[in-house]
């Protein structure tokens, strides 16, 4: 387990707010590289081989076709389960989950049965000096712990002195401390420490305002066409209860001309409805007006008492109703409040050349779409900004790499994954979540394929034939028509006991709060995980380890594979994997006992994933999140394309890890399980 303890000298007192990712790297490993070659890997998250082939056949992808004609195109085995943090950890570590300890988006604490984020954990400062009232002086920063185990392949490249750049690879936050140039990707939080929480200022809050996940709806009013509010910021470490900070924002509206002026700090933006602003810096004062009151004004606050971030505004409407969307507050790459790169100043050097950019792990705001704050068209507008920004960064990275004599470059694109998740319904009239509005955007996903094809063309033209070029994805995609409430099935079949099985209580309980653990044998948590309530492992375990556990797993596997959807008559579960049979390594003990591989068009429900118990076992998926890949692994392989011939049959993600190391003559760690594909 690797930890980061931020130092006061560099970031000032405000580093107590957020912990960053300077990690202690292991130093054993291979010597100098014996091959001075050039290699680039482009990661297109969620690129599906069948969809790609269809677009190639339709003539959308001339650069992909050109690359394939030079080399190879095959499928790439994904992880079990096929979830992005698991899959990318396979690639990073050259191992499967038993070796890197990431099994799902969320894990559980067996002592409490409560879920927690699988990839990292944040802990605040434990020591402070009492001041007065609710105020304190923290005596150190917090820490963020990277929960992924094992060495990243670029640590081995660094030891061999291979010039290496890793751009936005997922599941690497906090970033592993190396001299390698890295920028953290999926898993990087916003300034509030969340995966991404937007702010929505409006004079007409929607009816579902309290239920919107991933966003804060702020009810505002105008007095003489002026309104004041605050953008929520990080918790204040000087406040004993972690009082939320805020960046003051003043909104002025011109009703006649339908124009708004947005002012925050020294920044002023003039906007019309339908426009996104450029990046705007914002500041959160720890000991200013929102700290000790009028005795210390923000303008006079000494260094270390304010922390900065950056946002973009989107003006939806001016009058009669005023509505303003604010992106999650980004860790500003120009002035990072916590490290998001190695070296620490690399994000700043990039932003000085390209301008500010999203540092949040998954910047496409699917939550704003799902919550109804964005329409489909507005979401596509925001997602296009993300891809425009990523393409600019890509062209910069590739241009630099083309000038290098040798080395390795990895670059990651999130757009296809995130947009396919929420826009599958735009190309699938039979989807339960499809309506006439969605069908107005049939080109939403094909247009991304075409833009990514241009990225491949840039790489091919810039690098030429002397460099090895690999295109990969971590998994494919499938439609998600029907939700499976697996915990409800367990409860109704006697494997899980509820304290109160009445509909009113059952429907309103969450996080397993209604479970009688002393009479429970099994429970599902996460999208694909199923745990046996093992005696001596779980707090209130009931099933003896050994034969009793094994017999119960076999019984569950047999019954789950016979589970049929009463609406369609189809089998809902294709495979159920025993972790001890499909994983190897020291962390198998932390894995779910079983991994559920759902059938095509099915997926575990969000309710069941977090310990809820709807009355029915199945439901139509009518939400915006209409495509997914958390099903049986063989149904959603990724892609492997290269300008060289792939010789290995059935290549998997960890084989690419071995391939990269072999390309430079670097020995892999003994516990890496892959082998080169060339």
FIBA-556835 format. One line per field, with one value per residue (C-alpha): residue number from 1; residue in one letter; x, y, z. Coordinates in steps of 0.02 Angstrom, whole numbers, padded with zeros to 5 digits. Each point is the difference from the previous one (the first is absolute). Layout:
residues N
n	(NUM:...)
res	(a:...)
u	(X:...)
v	(Y:...)
w	(Z:...)
//
This chain:
residues 678
n	(1:2:3:4:5:6:7:8:9:10:11:12:13:14:15:16:17:18:19:20:21:22:23:24:25:26:27:28:29:30:31:32:33:34:35:36:37:38:39:40:41:42:43:44:45:46:47:48:49:50:51:52:53:54:55:56:57:58:59:60:61:62:63:64:65:66:67:68:69:70:71:72:73:74:75:76:77:78:79:80:81:82:83:84:85:86:87:88:89:90:91:92:93:94:95:96:97:98:99:100:101:102:103:104:105:106:107:108:109:110:111:112:113:114:115:116:117:118:119:120:121:122:123:124:125:126:127:128:129:130:131:132:133:134:135:136:137:138:139:140:141:142:143:144:145:146:147:148:149:150:151:152:153:154:155:156:157:158:159:160:161:162:163:164:165:166:167:168:169:170:171:172:173:174:175:176:177:178:179:180:181:182:183:184:185:186:187:188:189:190:191:192:193:194:195:196:197:198:199:200:201:202:203:204:205:206:207:208:209:210:211:212:213:214:215:216:217:218:219:220:221:222:223:224:225:226:227:228:229:230:231:232:233:234:235:236:237:238:239:240:241:242:243:244:245:246:247:248:249:250:251:252:253:254:255:256:257:258:259:260:261:262:263:264:265:266:267:268:269:270:271:272:273:274:275:276:277:278:279:280:281:282:283:284:285:286:287:288:289:290:291:292:293:294:295:296:297:298:299:300:301:302:303:304:305:306:307:308:309:310:311:312:313:314:315:316:317:318:319:320:321:322:323:324:325:326:327:328:329:330:331:332:333:334:335:336:337:338:339:340:341:342:343:344:345:346:347:348:349:350:351:352:353:354:355:356:357:358:359:360:361:362:363:364:365:366:367:368:369:370:371:372:373:374:375:376:377:378:379:380:381:382:383:384:385:386:387:388:389:390:391:392:393:394:395:396:397:398:399:400:401:402:403:404:405:406:407:408:409:410:411:412:413:414:415:416:417:418:419:420:421:422:423:424:425:426:427:428:429:430:431:432:433:434:435:436:437:438:439:440:441:442:443:444:445:446:447:448:449:450:451:452:453:454:455:456:457:458:459:460:461:462:463:464:465:466:467:468:469:470:471:472:473:474:475:476:477:478:479:480:481:482:483:484:485:486:487:488:489:490:491:492:493:494:495:496:497:498:499:500:501:502:503:504:505:506:507:508:509:510:511:512:513:514:515:516:517:518:519:520:521:522:523:524:525:526:527:528:529:530:531:532:533:534:535:536:537:538:539:540:541:542:543:544:545:546:547:548:549:550:551:552:553:554:555:556:557:558:559:560:561:562:563:564:565:566:567:568:569:570:571:572:573:574:575:576:577:578:579:580:581:582:583:584:585:586:587:588:589:590:591:592:593:594:595:596:597:598:599:600:601:602:603:604:605:606:607:608:609:610:611:612:613:614:615:616:617:618:619:620:621:622:623:624:625:626:627:628:629:630:631:632:633:634:635:636:637:638:639:640:641:642:643:644:645:646:647:648:649:650:651:652:653:654:655:656:657:658:659:660:661:662:663:664:665:666:667:668:669:670:671:672:673:674:675:676:677:678)
res	(x:x:x:x:x:x:x:x:x:x:x:x:x:x:x:x:x:x:x:x:x:x:x:x:x:x:x:x:x:x:x:x:x:x:x:x:x:x:x:x:x:x:x:x:x:x:x:x:x:x:x:x:x:x:x:x:x:x:x:x:x:x:x:x:x:x:x:x:x:x:x:x:x:x:x:x:x:x:x:x:x:x:x:x:x:x:x:x:x:x:x:x:x:x:x:x:x:x:x:x:x:x:x:x:x:x:x:x:x:x:x:x:x:x:x:x:x:x:x:x:x:x:x:x:x:x:x:x:x:x:x:x:x:x:x:x:x:x:x:x:x:x:x:x:x:x:x:x:x:x:x:x:x:x:x:x:x:x:x:x:x:x:x:x:x:x:x:x:x:x:x:x:x:x:x:x:x:x:x:x:x:x:x:x:x:x:x:x:x:x:x:x:x:x:x:x:x:x:x:x:x:x:x:x:x:x:x:x:x:x:x:x:x:x:x:x:x:x:x:x:x:x:x:x:x:x:x:x:x:x:x:x:x:x:x:x:x:x:x:x:x:x:x:x:x:x:x:x:x:x:x:x:x:x:x:x:x:x:x:x:x:x:x:x:x:x:x:x:x:x:x:x:x:x:x:x:x:x:x:x:x:x:x:x:x:x:x:x:x:x:x:x:x:x:x:x:x:x:x:x:x:x:x:x:x:x:x:x:x:x:x:x:x:x:x:x:x:x:x:x:x:x:x:x:x:x:x:x:x:x:x:x:x:x:x:x:x:x:x:x:x:x:x:x:x:x:x:x:x:x:x:x:x:x:x:x:x:x:x:x:x:x:x:x:x:x:x:x:x:x:x:x:x:x:x:x:x:x:x:x:x:x:x:x:x:x:x:x:x:x:x:x:x:x:x:x:x:x:x:x:x:x:x:x:x:x:x:x:x:x:x:x:x:x:x:x:x:x:x:x:x:x:x:x:x:x:x:x:x:x:x:x:x:x:x:x:x:x:x:x:x:x:x:x:x:x:x:x:x:x:x:x:x:x:x:x:x:x:x:x:x:x:x:x:x:x:x:x:x:x:x:x:x:x:x:x:x:x:x:x:x:x:x:x:x:x:x:x:x:x:x:x:x:x:x:x:x:x:x:x:x:x:x:x:x:x:x:x:x:x:x:x:x:x:x:x:x:x:x:x:x:x:x:x:x:x:x:x:x:x:x:x:x:x:x:x:x:x:x:x:x:x:x:x:x:x:x:x:x:x:x:x:x:x:x:x:x:x:x:x:x:x:x:x:x:x:x:x:x:x:x:x:x:x:x:x:x:x:x:x:x:x:x:x:x:x:x:x:x:x:x:x:x:x:x:x:x:x:x:x:x:x:x:x:x:x:x:x:x:x:x:x:x:x:x:x:x:x:x:x:x:x:x:x:x:x:x:x:x:x:x:x:x:x:x:x:x:x:x:x:x:x:x:x:x:x:x:x:x:x:x:x:x:x:x:x:x:x:x:x:x:x:x:x:x:x:x:x:x:x:x:x:x:x:x:x:x:x)
u	(00000:00072:-00033:00026:00038:-00004:00131:-00043:00151:-00059:-00187:-00025:-00128:-00137:00072:-00088:-00157:00047:00131:00094:00094:00184:00027:00151:00059:00091:00175:00042:-00016:00084:00152:00023:-00109:00089:-00111:-00017:-00164:-00151:-00173:-00169:-00160:-00165:-00137:-00178:-00106:-00151:00037:-00100:00072:-00168:-00047:00173:-00009:-00170:00065:00153:-00116:-00105:00155:00005:00172:00130:00146:-00049:-00014:00170:00078:-00082:00064:00176:-00018:-00139:-00174:-00060:-00101:00083:-00057:-00070:-00002:-00118:-00106:00013:-00001:00118:00099:00025:00046:00123:00078:00030:00092:00097:00060:00013:-00107:-00180:-00099:00077:00165:-00054:-00145:-00130:-00157:-00140:-00038:-00043:00060:-00072:00068:-00038:-00004:-00145:-00067:00008:00065:00151:00087:00117:00144:00046:-00040:00012:00038:00008:00133:-00005:00090:-00048:00013:-00161:-00036:-00171:-00178:-00010:00173:00164:00172:00042:00179:00022:-00083:-00119:00045:-00068:00040:00011:-00081:00064:00144:00150:00120:-00058:00089:00070:00094:00097:00026:00066:00122:00063:00014:-00128:-00070:-00185:-00160:-00165:-00147:-00162:00009:-00146:00020:00160:-00055:00096:00132:00141:00152:00128:00101:-00107:-00116:-00175:-00169:-00132:-00164:-00156:-00008:00064:-00125:-00065:00042:-00139:00082:-00141:00004:-00084:-00134:-00071:-00095:-00163:-00061:-00181:-00153:-00108:00069:-00061:-00118:00135:00130:00028:00022:00128:00160:00166:-00062:-00055:-00155:00003:-00163:00040:-00101:00036:-00013:00007:00072:00142:00023:00139:00044:00150:00078:00025:00181:00105:-00027:00094:00138:00003:-00180:-00023:-00154:00076:-00117:-00015:00087:-00073:00056:-00112:-00083:-00108:-00122:-00071:-00133:-00057:-00178:-00028:00157:00003:00180:00080:00160:00083:00127:00109:00153:00088:-00076:-00146:-00089:-00136:-00111:-00150:-00114:00073:00181:00140:00131:00186:00083:-00020:00110:-00092:00066:-00059:00052:00035:00020:-00083:-00178:-00064:00129:00019:-00120:00032:00160:00096:-00054:00033:00101:00117:00009:00182:00077:-00061:-00175:-00079:-00003:-00039:-00089:-00079:-00175:-00096:-00171:-00144:-00145:-00163:-00120:-00013:-00185:-00136:00097:00186:00104:00189:00098:00174:00119:00071:00142:00159:00170:00075:00141:00085:00002:-00038:-00058:00056:00111:-00088:00160:00179:00107:-00117:00018:-00030:-00186:00049:00122:-00134:-00131:00119:00009:-00179:-00103:-00094:-00085:-00107:00100:-00154:00014:-00155:-00046:-00152:-00143:-00115:-00074:-00065:-00082:-00074:-00065:-00088:00111:00069:-00105:00075:00057:00080:00090:00069:00058:00094:00070:00061:00096:00083:00051:00059:00110:00066:00040:00101:00098:00022:00070:00121:00059:00020:00094:00122:00020:00034:00154:00067:00135:-00081:-00115:-00180:-00162:-00172:-00151:-00179:-00170:-00158:-00128:-00060:-00030:-00095:-00106:-00042:-00061:-00129:-00032:-00023:-00188:00026:00043:-00114:-00188:-00039:00084:-00123:00081:-00015:-00122:-00028:00120:00141:-00025:00039:00185:00036:00175:00052:00108:00055:00068:00117:00067:00038:00091:00103:00045:00076:00104:00068:00042:00096:00102:00038:00052:00105:00089:00025:00040:00149:-00104:-00109:-00179:-00130:-00185:-00091:-00161:-00034:-00169:-00140:-00184:-00176:-00175:-00074:-00187:-00042:00058:00027:-00031:00112:-00012:-00190:00016:00117:-00123:-00151:00091:00056:00184:-00019:-00117:-00077:-00048:-00162:-00061:-00149:-00003:00008:00157:00082:-00018:00073:00151:00174:00181:-00061:-00073:-00152:00101:00000:00179:-00014:-00124:00081:00105:00044:-00012:00039:00101:00069:-00058:00065:00055:-00083:00068:-00031:-00030:00149:00021:00162:00017:-00158:-00051:-00156:00047:-00114:00078:00146:00154:00045:-00131:-00152:00057:00045:-00168:-00093:00098:-00038:-00184:-00006:00090:-00123:-00153:00061:00040:-00181:-00071:-00118:-00077:-00190:-00027:00108:00030:00187:00136:00067:00170:00123:00147:00040:00187:00080:00134:00118:-00008:00023:00118:00178:00100:00006:-00160:-00124:-00050:-00075:-00101:-00187:-00025:-00096:-00001:-00164:00014:-00168:-00070:-00010:-00125:-00003:00098:-00004:-00103:00070:-00116:00065:00180:-00017:-00105:-00180:-00144:-00135:-00153:00025:00150:-00001:-00041:00014:00150:-00083:00143:00121:00139:-00054:00159:00119:00135:-00011:-00056:00083:00178:-00002:-00146:00094:00182:00104:00100:00183:00064:00181:00109:00089:-00066:-00072:00055:-00078:-00171:-00125:00101:-00058:00033:00146:00083:00016:00096:00125:00007:00049:00138:00064:00006:00135:00086:-00058:-00035:-00174:-00027:-00013:-00183:-00054:-00100:-00003:00109:00044:-00122:00128)
v	(00000:00169:00165:00184:00126:00175:00122:00170:00083:-00016:00022:00103:-00028:-00034:-00170:-00067:00003:-00127:-00135:-00036:-00140:-00003:-00185:-00099:-00103:-00163:00006:-00180:-00057:-00012:00094:00105:-00030:-00099:00063:00184:-00009:00111:-00061:00085:-00075:00091:-00054:00025:-00043:-00105:-00022:-00152:-00114:-00033:00183:00045:-00129:00066:00178:-00059:-00093:00159:00099:00107:-00054:00019:00018:-00153:-00095:00062:-00054:-00172:-00029:00031:-00117:-00085:00018:-00123:-00002:00029:-00099:00113:-00022:-00096:00097:00113:00164:00141:00015:-00189:-00011:00145:-00068:-00164:00100:00109:-00143:-00144:-00102:-00046:00064:-00130:00088:00183:00001:00092:-00106:00125:00186:-00029:-00122:-00040:00006:-00174:00076:00116:-00065:00179:00044:00108:00060:-00136:00099:00130:00056:00175:00031:00172:00067:-00086:00136:00182:00143:00061:00184:00060:-00049:-00117:00048:-00095:00005:-00164:-00057:-00094:-00046:-00142:-00151:-00090:-00184:-00087:-00168:-00080:-00116:-00054:00101:00098:-00050:00175:-00020:-00140:00109:00139:-00117:-00049:00186:-00008:00175:-00022:00103:-00065:00114:-00020:-00187:-00053:-00073:00099:00127:00052:-00013:-00121:00102:-00016:00115:-00062:00132:-00055:00084:-00089:-00051:-00092:00008:00179:00098:00176:00130:-00065:-00170:-00080:-00083:00159:00111:00139:00153:00059:00176:00026:00103:-00152:-00157:-00162:-00111:-00133:00123:-00096:-00164:00055:-00100:00083:00179:00138:00099:00175:00098:00184:00160:00166:00171:00135:-00128:-00047:-00163:-00060:-00179:-00113:-00143:-00141:-00041:-00119:-00026:00125:-00088:00146:-00038:-00145:-00061:00026:00141:00014:00148:00102:00112:00152:00025:00148:-00015:00148:-00018:00110:-00060:00104:-00061:-00173:00019:-00040:00057:-00120:00069:-00100:00075:00106:-00097:00061:-00096:00062:-00141:-00037:-00152:-00157:00053:-00078:00116:-00031:-00062:00123:-00007:00001:00015:-00073:00093:-00100:00146:00141:00064:-00178:-00038:00122:00129:00183:00008:-00076:00050:-00120:00133:00013:-00186:-00057:-00135:-00173:00055:-00020:-00141:00012:-00104:00029:-00015:00025:00080:-00048:00122:-00092:00147:00181:00046:-00034:-00137:00015:-00161:-00015:-00164:-00003:-00145:-00095:00106:-00066:-00014:00140:-00073:00170:00012:-00175:00001:-00181:-00100:-00076:-00031:-00056:00099:00111:00146:-00098:00042:00183:-00016:-00082:00131:00142:-00066:-00059:00099:-00066:-00169:-00123:-00088:-00093:-00185:-00019:00175:-00038:00054:-00149:00044:00167:-00094:-00135:00130:00099:00154:-00032:-00046:-00125:00143:00094:-00156:-00030:00181:-00022:-00170:00076:00131:-00142:-00089:00163:00031:-00179:00007:00159:-00084:-00155:00097:00087:-00163:-00088:00147:-00001:-00188:00005:00106:-00123:-00123:-00144:-00040:-00044:00102:-00050:00112:-00028:00053:-00014:00070:-00158:-00092:00138:00049:-00179:-00028:00138:00015:-00182:00034:00126:-00141:-00136:00028:-00159:00061:00031:00170:00059:00138:00114:00130:-00125:-00059:00177:-00039:-00159:00063:00027:-00157:-00020:00178:-00045:-00148:00116:00124:-00138:-00060:00171:-00023:-00163:00090:00134:-00133:-00098:00153:00075:-00159:-00086:-00184:-00008:00009:-00141:00064:-00095:00043:-00082:00006:-00072:-00076:00007:00047:-00068:00070:-00001:-00035:-00087:00029:-00148:00033:-00142:00041:-00009:-00173:-00054:00064:-00084:-00166:-00014:00046:00173:00048:00171:00068:00069:-00070:00117:00095:00173:-00040:-00110:00129:00142:-00085:00009:-00046:-00166:00090:-00117:-00162:-00127:-00058:-00139:-00087:00044:-00118:00106:00179:00094:00162:00097:-00030:-00177:-00059:-00128:-00040:-00148:00054:-00102:-00034:00076:00118:00104:00082:-00108:-00144:-00152:-00117:-00108:00012:-00155:-00126:00098:00155:-00102:-00090:00165:00078:-00149:00010:00187:-00021:-00134:00101:00167:-00076:-00058:00172:00055:00169:-00022:00136:-00076:-00178:00026:-00059:00151:-00068:-00080:-00041:00000:-00002:-00061:00127:-00133:-00087:00152:00108:-00028:00096:00051:00104:-00133:-00003:00175:-00044:-00034:-00187:00001:00116:00007:00009:00062:-00048:00119:00144:-00034:00081:00009:00148:00154:-00032:-00174:00057:00108:-00115:00043:-00123:00046:-00113:-00067:-00100:00085:00171:00092:00115:00163:00113:00097:-00123:-00119:-00093:-00097:-00133:-00072:-00170:-00166:00040:-00100:00105:00166:-00021:00152:00034:-00025:00082:00027:00043:-00164:-00177:-00070:-00181:-00044:-00082:00059:00150:00085:00168:-00062:-00068:00179:00041:-00137:00059:00178:-00060:-00126:00135:00087:-00157:00028:-00152:-00008:-00032:-00183:00015:00080:-00132:00061:-00040:00106:00004:00033)
w	(00000:-00051:00086:-00030:00137:-00073:00062:00067:-00079:-00178:00007:00158:00134:-00127:-00045:00152:-00104:-00130:-00009:-00158:-00078:00035:00028:00052:-00148:00021:-00068:-00040:-00179:-00169:-00057:-00155:-00152:-00134:-00142:-00046:-00092:-00011:00048:00024:00073:-00020:00120:-00064:00151:-00048:-00187:-00052:-00136:-00083:-00006:-00064:-00139:-00050:-00013:-00099:-00120:-00018:-00049:00158:00056:-00139:00120:00101:-00163:-00056:00166:-00005:-00176:00064:00148:00097:00074:00133:00158:00169:00151:00135:00188:00113:00033:-00153:00097:-00046:00163:00003:-00184:00001:00159:-00093:-00133:00121:00109:-00123:00119:00030:00151:00116:-00027:00002:00125:-00106:-00023:-00033:00006:00183:00132:00171:00176:00073:00175:-00044:-00168:-00063:-00175:-00039:-00159:-00060:-00075:00132:00176:00073:00183:00084:00116:00169:00102:00029:00125:00080:-00037:00056:-00032:-00148:-00066:00000:-00077:-00090:00027:-00161:-00161:-00028:-00101:-00151:-00011:-00169:00027:-00159:00042:-00104:-00103:-00151:-00160:-00021:00163:-00085:-00154:00110:00087:-00173:-00044:-00141:-00034:00043:-00001:00072:-00037:00099:00027:00114:00175:00035:00128:00099:-00137:00036:00050:-00139:-00111:-00143:-00071:00053:00014:00105:-00081:00054:00190:00011:00104:-00014:00133:00112:00002:-00101:-00173:-00062:00077:-00110:00063:-00077:00042:-00048:00043:-00041:00084:-00077:00101:00014:00067:00162:-00092:-00129:00023:-00038:00008:00117:-00051:00075:00005:-00036:-00017:-00084:00079:-00133:-00121:00116:00094:00115:00047:00031:-00097:00126:00033:00105:00186:00108:00101:00121:00049:00119:-00092:-00172:-00047:-00188:-00080:-00141:-00142:-00013:-00169:-00050:-00146:-00094:-00134:-00143:-00029:-00158:-00091:00081:00058:00168:00086:00121:00124:00118:00083:-00130:-00145:-00104:-00138:-00120:-00066:-00108:00023:-00076:00026:00101:00073:-00006:00159:00144:00156:00168:00178:00164:00158:00156:00120:-00093:00014:00013:00134:00143:-00070:-00039:00103:-00146:-00174:-00147:-00092:00148:00036:00018:-00110:00044:00050:-00172:-00125:-00185:-00130:-00170:-00075:-00160:-00004:-00114:-00013:-00034:00012:00059:00012:00052:00090:00030:-00004:00008:00002:00078:-00032:00148:00069:-00079:00079:-00102:-00106:-00003:00190:00065:00181:00006:-00117:-00149:-00096:00015:00009:00103:-00121:-00160:-00004:00010:-00144:-00107:00041:-00038:-00178:-00029:00125:00151:-00016:00097:00135:00066:-00038:-00109:-00061:-00107:00114:-00014:00171:-00064:-00144:00111:00122:-00137:00019:-00175:-00149:-00122:-00109:00144:00060:-00175:-00003:00164:-00052:-00163:00098:00097:-00160:-00082:00151:00000:-00185:00026:00139:-00108:-00146:00118:00078:-00168:-00076:00146:-00008:-00187:00037:00129:-00050:00094:00144:00044:-00004:00064:-00033:00059:-00069:00108:-00121:-00085:00164:00087:-00149:-00046:00178:-00010:-00188:-00051:-00004:-00140:-00120:00072:-00024:00098:00159:00145:00030:-00180:-00046:-00148:00071:00014:-00179:-00059:00032:-00100:-00040:00182:00013:-00183:00003:00143:-00098:-00145:00112:00080:-00173:-00030:00157:-00070:-00161:00097:00089:-00158:-00099:00139:00055:-00167:-00021:00117:00159:00064:00012:00101:00017:00144:00101:00171:-00045:-00126:00018:00006:00019:00175:-00011:00163:00179:00117:00185:00057:00185:-00013:-00078:00140:00130:-00077:-00019:00180:-00020:00078:00142:00024:00171:-00073:-00164:-00018:-00163:00080:00101:-00130:-00137:00105:00081:-00075:00040:00073:00152:-00002:-00006:00141:-00021:00129:-00115:-00167:-00105:-00153:-00062:-00160:00000:-00147:-00177:-00018:00172:00113:00173:00113:00181:00061:00185:00066:-00149:00002:00163:00019:-00113:-00001:-00129:00052:-00112:-00098:-00056:00059:-00095:-00155:-00001:00017:-00144:-00112:00046:-00037:-00167:-00057:00050:-00067:-00170:-00008:00042:-00139:-00033:00014:-00130:-00137:00056:-00027:00117:00092:00053:-00121:00114:00185:00037:00160:00043:00064:-00170:-00113:00104:00058:00128:00183:-00005:-00054:00183:-00021:-00155:-00009:00016:-00164:-00150:-00094:-00190:-00062:-00169:-00148:00032:00188:00143:00188:00062:00084:00146:00031:-00019:00156:00108:-00044:-00020:-00127:00006:-00177:-00064:-00171:-00070:-00165:-00010:-00051:00049:-00108:00046:-00137:-00052:00110:00007:00177:-00064:-00043:-00051:-00162:-00065:00007:-00052:-00041:-00158:-00042:-00158:-00048:-00147:00037:-00014:00161:00021:00168:-00002:00129:00058:00160:00082:00106:-00158:-00063:00159:-00038:-00181:00048:00114:-00128:-00133:00100:00061:00178:00110:00075:00185:00045:00051:-00165:-00093:-00181:-00149:-00154:-00146:-00138)
//
